[in-house]
Amino acid sequence: MNFKTKVLNLAKKIPKGKVTTYKEIGKALNSKAYRAIGTALKNNPYAPKISCHRVIPSDLTLGSYCGKLNNPKKTALLKKEGIIIKNNKVDKKFVFSFK
């Protein structure tokens, strides 16, 4: 299984109403290739079935979506799932770990 497929398979496991970080995906893959993780998600051909909008940077900011930083569409999708966003950051209680 290639790296992109592994990333997308993990993204598929993020429950609705939760987010995870590029770093958490990296830990689950035993990799620090965070940019490659981002690229795999950016090129996700299965959205919205595989919800890449649920992946954010470790500082809990929203990061980018569809190639745009702080994309209001990502904010709307996360809020629709019940995720609380304050000052462009996700409340840490919504962070999902693959442990």
PyMOL CGO cylinders between C-alpha atoms (Angstrom):
from pymol import cmd
from pymol.cgo import CYLINDER

trace = [
    CYLINDER, 0.00, 0.00, 0.00, 1.48, 3.38, -0.95, 0.3, 1, 1, 1, 1, 1, 1,
    CYLINDER, 1.48, 3.38, -0.95, 1.89, 6.36, 1.39, 0.3, 1, 1, 1, 1, 1, 1,
    CYLINDER, 1.89, 6.36, 1.39, -1.04, 8.34, -0.05, 0.3, 1, 1, 1, 1, 1, 1,
    CYLINDER, -1.04, 8.34, -0.05, -3.41, 5.39, 0.40, 0.3, 1, 1, 1, 1, 1, 1,
    CYLINDER, -3.41, 5.39, 0.40, -2.24, 4.93, 4.01, 0.3, 1, 1, 1, 1, 1, 1,
    CYLINDER, -2.24, 4.93, 4.01, -2.89, 8.62, 4.73, 0.3, 1, 1, 1, 1, 1, 1,
    CYLINDER, -2.89, 8.62, 4.73, -6.37, 8.48, 3.19, 0.3, 1, 1, 1, 1, 1, 1,
    CYLINDER, -6.37, 8.48, 3.19, -7.21, 5.29, 5.08, 0.3, 1, 1, 1, 1, 1, 1,
    CYLINDER, -7.21, 5.29, 5.08, -6.37, 7.01, 8.36, 0.3, 1, 1, 1, 1, 1, 1,
    CYLINDER, -6.37, 7.01, 8.36, -8.33, 10.14, 7.39, 0.3, 1, 1, 1, 1, 1, 1,
    CYLINDER, -8.33, 10.14, 7.39, -11.33, 7.88, 6.78, 0.3, 1, 1, 1, 1, 1, 1,
    CYLINDER, -11.33, 7.88, 6.78, -11.18, 6.81, 10.45, 0.3, 1, 1, 1, 1, 1, 1,
    CYLINDER, -11.18, 6.81, 10.45, -11.58, 10.33, 11.87, 0.3, 1, 1, 1, 1, 1, 1,
    CYLINDER, -11.58, 10.33, 11.87, -15.09, 10.39, 13.36, 0.3, 1, 1, 1, 1, 1, 1,
    CYLINDER, -15.09, 10.39, 13.36, -17.60, 13.06, 12.49, 0.3, 1, 1, 1, 1, 1, 1,
    CYLINDER, -17.60, 13.06, 12.49, -17.33, 15.86, 15.04, 0.3, 1, 1, 1, 1, 1, 1,
    CYLINDER, -17.33, 15.86, 15.04, -13.61, 15.29, 15.61, 0.3, 1, 1, 1, 1, 1, 1,
    CYLINDER, -13.61, 15.29, 15.61, -10.39, 16.54, 14.04, 0.3, 1, 1, 1, 1, 1, 1,
    CYLINDER, -10.39, 16.54, 14.04, -6.85, 15.24, 14.04, 0.3, 1, 1, 1, 1, 1, 1,
    CYLINDER, -6.85, 15.24, 14.04, -3.52, 16.77, 13.13, 0.3, 1, 1, 1, 1, 1, 1,
    CYLINDER, -3.52, 16.77, 13.13, -0.95, 16.10, 10.45, 0.3, 1, 1, 1, 1, 1, 1,
    CYLINDER, -0.95, 16.10, 10.45, 1.37, 15.14, 13.31, 0.3, 1, 1, 1, 1, 1, 1,
    CYLINDER, 1.37, 15.14, 13.31, -1.10, 12.54, 14.68, 0.3, 1, 1, 1, 1, 1, 1,
    CYLINDER, -1.10, 12.54, 14.68, -1.37, 11.00, 11.22, 0.3, 1, 1, 1, 1, 1, 1,
    CYLINDER, -1.37, 11.00, 11.22, 2.42, 11.03, 11.02, 0.3, 1, 1, 1, 1, 1, 1,
    CYLINDER, 2.42, 11.03, 11.02, 2.70, 9.25, 14.38, 0.3, 1, 1, 1, 1, 1, 1,
    CYLINDER, 2.70, 9.25, 14.38, 0.24, 6.60, 13.24, 0.3, 1, 1, 1, 1, 1, 1,
    CYLINDER, 0.24, 6.60, 13.24, 2.35, 6.07, 10.11, 0.3, 1, 1, 1, 1, 1, 1,
    CYLINDER, 2.35, 6.07, 10.11, 5.67, 6.29, 12.00, 0.3, 1, 1, 1, 1, 1, 1,
    CYLINDER, 5.67, 6.29, 12.00, 6.61, 9.19, 9.72, 0.3, 1, 1, 1, 1, 1, 1,
    CYLINDER, 6.61, 9.19, 9.72, 7.49, 12.87, 10.01, 0.3, 1, 1, 1, 1, 1, 1,
    CYLINDER, 7.49, 12.87, 10.01, 6.57, 13.56, 6.39, 0.3, 1, 1, 1, 1, 1, 1,
    CYLINDER, 6.57, 13.56, 6.39, 3.91, 16.11, 7.35, 0.3, 1, 1, 1, 1, 1, 1,
    CYLINDER, 3.91, 16.11, 7.35, 4.06, 17.95, 4.02, 0.3, 1, 1, 1, 1, 1, 1,
    CYLINDER, 4.06, 17.95, 4.02, 3.56, 14.69, 2.16, 0.3, 1, 1, 1, 1, 1, 1,
    CYLINDER, 3.56, 14.69, 2.16, 0.58, 13.98, 4.40, 0.3, 1, 1, 1, 1, 1, 1,
    CYLINDER, 0.58, 13.98, 4.40, -0.81, 17.39, 3.50, 0.3, 1, 1, 1, 1, 1, 1,
    CYLINDER, -0.81, 17.39, 3.50, -0.22, 16.76, -0.19, 0.3, 1, 1, 1, 1, 1, 1,
    CYLINDER, -0.22, 16.76, -0.19, -2.01, 13.40, -0.01, 0.3, 1, 1, 1, 1, 1, 1,
    CYLINDER, -2.01, 13.40, -0.01, -4.99, 15.08, 1.63, 0.3, 1, 1, 1, 1, 1, 1,
    CYLINDER, -4.99, 15.08, 1.63, -4.96, 18.03, -0.77, 0.3, 1, 1, 1, 1, 1, 1,
    CYLINDER, -4.96, 18.03, -0.77, -5.17, 15.60, -3.68, 0.3, 1, 1, 1, 1, 1, 1,
    CYLINDER, -5.17, 15.60, -3.68, -7.87, 13.45, -2.07, 0.3, 1, 1, 1, 1, 1, 1,
    CYLINDER, -7.87, 13.45, -2.07, -10.05, 12.16, -4.92, 0.3, 1, 1, 1, 1, 1, 1,
    CYLINDER, -10.05, 12.16, -4.92, -12.61, 10.70, -2.49, 0.3, 1, 1, 1, 1, 1, 1,
    CYLINDER, -12.61, 10.70, -2.49, -13.79, 13.86, -0.73, 0.3, 1, 1, 1, 1, 1, 1,
    CYLINDER, -13.79, 13.86, -0.73, -16.17, 14.20, 0.98, 0.3, 1, 1, 1, 1, 1, 1,
    CYLINDER, -16.17, 14.20, 0.98, -16.38, 10.43, 1.64, 0.3, 1, 1, 1, 1, 1, 1,
    CYLINDER, -16.38, 10.43, 1.64, -12.87, 10.70, 3.07, 0.3, 1, 1, 1, 1, 1, 1,
    CYLINDER, -12.87, 10.70, 3.07, -13.09, 13.92, 5.02, 0.3, 1, 1, 1, 1, 1, 1,
    CYLINDER, -13.09, 13.92, 5.02, -9.76, 15.71, 4.73, 0.3, 1, 1, 1, 1, 1, 1,
    CYLINDER, -9.76, 15.71, 4.73, -11.34, 18.85, 6.24, 0.3, 1, 1, 1, 1, 1, 1,
    CYLINDER, -11.34, 18.85, 6.24, -10.97, 17.11, 9.61, 0.3, 1, 1, 1, 1, 1, 1,
    CYLINDER, -10.97, 17.11, 9.61, -7.16, 17.37, 9.52, 0.3, 1, 1, 1, 1, 1, 1,
    CYLINDER, -7.16, 17.37, 9.52, -5.56, 20.50, 10.99, 0.3, 1, 1, 1, 1, 1, 1,
    CYLINDER, -5.56, 20.50, 10.99, -2.09, 21.71, 12.05, 0.3, 1, 1, 1, 1, 1, 1,
    CYLINDER, -2.09, 21.71, 12.05, -0.78, 20.84, 15.53, 0.3, 1, 1, 1, 1, 1, 1,
    CYLINDER, -0.78, 20.84, 15.53, -1.31, 24.41, 16.73, 0.3, 1, 1, 1, 1, 1, 1,
    CYLINDER, -1.31, 24.41, 16.73, -5.05, 23.71, 16.24, 0.3, 1, 1, 1, 1, 1, 1,
    CYLINDER, -5.05, 23.71, 16.24, -5.49, 26.48, 13.67, 0.3, 1, 1, 1, 1, 1, 1,
    CYLINDER, -5.49, 26.48, 13.67, -7.61, 25.61, 10.67, 0.3, 1, 1, 1, 1, 1, 1,
    CYLINDER, -7.61, 25.61, 10.67, -4.79, 25.48, 8.15, 0.3, 1, 1, 1, 1, 1, 1,
    CYLINDER, -4.79, 25.48, 8.15, -5.77, 25.22, 4.52, 0.3, 1, 1, 1, 1, 1, 1,
    CYLINDER, -5.77, 25.22, 4.52, -8.53, 23.52, 2.58, 0.3, 1, 1, 1, 1, 1, 1,
    CYLINDER, -8.53, 23.52, 2.58, -8.80, 23.14, -1.19, 0.3, 1, 1, 1, 1, 1, 1,
    CYLINDER, -8.80, 23.14, -1.19, -5.49, 24.99, -1.44, 0.3, 1, 1, 1, 1, 1, 1,
    CYLINDER, -5.49, 24.99, -1.44, -6.73, 28.07, 0.44, 0.3, 1, 1, 1, 1, 1, 1,
    CYLINDER, -6.73, 28.07, 0.44, -5.55, 29.11, 3.91, 0.3, 1, 1, 1, 1, 1, 1,
    CYLINDER, -5.55, 29.11, 3.91, -8.38, 29.69, 6.42, 0.3, 1, 1, 1, 1, 1, 1,
    CYLINDER, -8.38, 29.69, 6.42, -10.96, 28.62, 3.85, 0.3, 1, 1, 1, 1, 1, 1,
    CYLINDER, -10.96, 28.62, 3.85, -14.46, 29.54, 5.12, 0.3, 1, 1, 1, 1, 1, 1,
    CYLINDER, -14.46, 29.54, 5.12, -15.78, 26.32, 3.57, 0.3, 1, 1, 1, 1, 1, 1,
    CYLINDER, -15.78, 26.32, 3.57, -13.61, 24.27, 5.97, 0.3, 1, 1, 1, 1, 1, 1,
    CYLINDER, -13.61, 24.27, 5.97, -14.84, 26.35, 8.91, 0.3, 1, 1, 1, 1, 1, 1,
    CYLINDER, -14.84, 26.35, 8.91, -18.46, 25.79, 7.84, 0.3, 1, 1, 1, 1, 1, 1,
    CYLINDER, -18.46, 25.79, 7.84, -17.95, 22.02, 7.45, 0.3, 1, 1, 1, 1, 1, 1,
    CYLINDER, -17.95, 22.02, 7.45, -16.37, 21.70, 10.89, 0.3, 1, 1, 1, 1, 1, 1,
    CYLINDER, -16.37, 21.70, 10.89, -18.99, 23.86, 12.59, 0.3, 1, 1, 1, 1, 1, 1,
    CYLINDER, -18.99, 23.86, 12.59, -21.74, 21.83, 10.91, 0.3, 1, 1, 1, 1, 1, 1,
    CYLINDER, -21.74, 21.83, 10.91, -20.25, 18.76, 12.64, 0.3, 1, 1, 1, 1, 1, 1,
    CYLINDER, -20.25, 18.76, 12.64, -20.45, 20.54, 16.01, 0.3, 1, 1, 1, 1, 1, 1,
    CYLINDER, -20.45, 20.54, 16.01, -16.78, 21.47, 16.32, 0.3, 1, 1, 1, 1, 1, 1,
    CYLINDER, -16.78, 21.47, 16.32, -16.23, 24.68, 18.28, 0.3, 1, 1, 1, 1, 1, 1,
    CYLINDER, -16.23, 24.68, 18.28, -13.85, 27.16, 16.66, 0.3, 1, 1, 1, 1, 1, 1,
    CYLINDER, -13.85, 27.16, 16.66, -12.69, 30.27, 18.54, 0.3, 1, 1, 1, 1, 1, 1,
    CYLINDER, -12.69, 30.27, 18.54, -10.17, 32.77, 17.15, 0.3, 1, 1, 1, 1, 1, 1,
    CYLINDER, -10.17, 32.77, 17.15, -9.58, 30.46, 14.16, 0.3, 1, 1, 1, 1, 1, 1,
    CYLINDER, -9.58, 30.46, 14.16, -8.58, 27.57, 16.45, 0.3, 1, 1, 1, 1, 1, 1,
    CYLINDER, -8.58, 27.57, 16.45, -10.32, 24.30, 17.22, 0.3, 1, 1, 1, 1, 1, 1,
    CYLINDER, -10.32, 24.30, 17.22, -11.04, 23.54, 20.88, 0.3, 1, 1, 1, 1, 1, 1,
    CYLINDER, -11.04, 23.54, 20.88, -8.63, 20.76, 21.89, 0.3, 1, 1, 1, 1, 1, 1,
    CYLINDER, -8.63, 20.76, 21.89, -11.46, 18.60, 23.25, 0.3, 1, 1, 1, 1, 1, 1,
    CYLINDER, -11.46, 18.60, 23.25, -12.33, 17.80, 19.63, 0.3, 1, 1, 1, 1, 1, 1,
    CYLINDER, -12.33, 17.80, 19.63, -8.91, 16.32, 18.77, 0.3, 1, 1, 1, 1, 1, 1,
    CYLINDER, -8.91, 16.32, 18.77, -8.94, 12.64, 17.82, 0.3, 1, 1, 1, 1, 1, 1,
    CYLINDER, -8.94, 12.64, 17.82, -5.90, 10.38, 18.32, 0.3, 1, 1, 1, 1, 1, 1,
    CYLINDER, -5.90, 10.38, 18.32, -5.30, 7.07, 16.53, 0.3, 1, 1, 1, 1, 1, 1,
    CYLINDER, -5.30, 7.07, 16.53, -3.93, 5.33, 19.67, 0.3, 1, 1, 1, 1, 1, 1,
]
cmd.load_cgo(trace, "trace")
